[in-house]
Amino acid sequence: MIQNKMWLYLDDVRIPKDNQWEVVTNYDEFVAHVNLHGLENYECISLDHDLGEEAMQEYYRNVATNGYLEYNNITEKTGLDCARYIVNLSMSKKITLPKVYCHSANPVGAMNIVNHIN
């Protein structure tokens, strides 16, 4: 068990200014980090939704103009997939989720993450 719990930041572009954050840039790195350290050892996780070009293209194609995301157009994993992963892990191992934030600039993707966490 880690004395001082970690803060995990998922984003493929931005890097937090506070060096307290551990930074991962994609779904595979996120899952590997959580599996290595254990979900119970995180105080805080902050998620971005769009983790690559396809998600950004979908944002400009549908969210910006129509207000929805068509996940069938995104083959790469998103921050929503990461949220699903930690919720499933929390439920299966009966571990309380750490604080989870969403810092995505994609309002629909952010809402989907927050709704799934809730």
N, C-alpha and C positions, 0 to 999 in steps of 0.2 A: 504494500500500500504506500502510495506517495504522500508525504507530509503536506507539501504545498501542491494543491491540485493545479493542473495545467489549463491553459486557455488555447483552444484550437481555432484557427482561422482558415476558412476555405475560400480561395479566390484565385482565378487564373491570371488576373491582371494586377489588382491592387495589393499593396503590402502595408500592413498597419504600421503606424509610426511608433507605437508602444512596443518595445522589444519583449514584452511579457508573452506575446502570442507565439505559438508554434504555427508555421504556415505550411499548408498543403495546397496544391493547385488543381487536383482532379479527384475523381471518385476513387480510383485505385489507391492513390496516396492517402486519401482520407480513411478508407477502410483499413489499410495497413497500419496507419497510426493508431486508430482506435483499437484494433486487435492487439497491437503490440503493448499498449499501455493500459487497456481496460477502460471501459466506459465510466466506471465508478471513480476513475482518477482524473476526471475533467471537472473543472468548476464552471467553465463557460465554453460554448461552441458558437461561432458566428459563421453563417452560411451565405454564400453568393449563389444565385440561381444559375445564371448563364456561364457555363464552363467550356466555352469553345465557340468556334465560328457558326456552327449550325444553330445553336441556341440564340446567338445574336441575330442571325439572319431571320429566324422565326420571330424574334421580337420585332424587328422592323417590318416584316411581312404581315404579321397578324396582330400582335399586341398594340403596336403604335397606331394602327389604322382600324382594327376591328375589336380590340379589347379582349382577345382570348389567345390561348396558346394551343397549337395543334401538336401534341407530343409525338405523333406519328412522323412528323417532319424532323425530329431530333433523334439521331441514332446514338449520339454521345450521351454519357450520363450527366445529369444536372445536379444542382444542389438539392432538388426535391428527392432524387434517388438517395442522396446522403441522409436526408431527413428520414426517409423510409427505413434506411438501414439502421439508424440509431434507435428509432422507435421500435422496430422489430426486435433488436437486440435487448432493449430495455424490457420489453414485454416478456421475451422468452427467458431471460435470466433474472427477471424480477429486480432490476436495477433502476433506481430513480434517475430520470434524465437530468443532466446538468442544465443550467440556464442555456437556452438556445435562442440566438438572435438571428435575424436575417438582414443583411446589409445590401441586398441586391437593388440595382437601379431598375430592374424589371418589375413593375408593380404587380402584375398578374402572377409571375413566378414567385415573388415574395409572398403574396397572399396564399398561394398554394402550399408553400413551405410552412408558413405559420399555421394554416388550417390543419395540415397534417400533424404537426407537433401538438397542437391543441387537441 
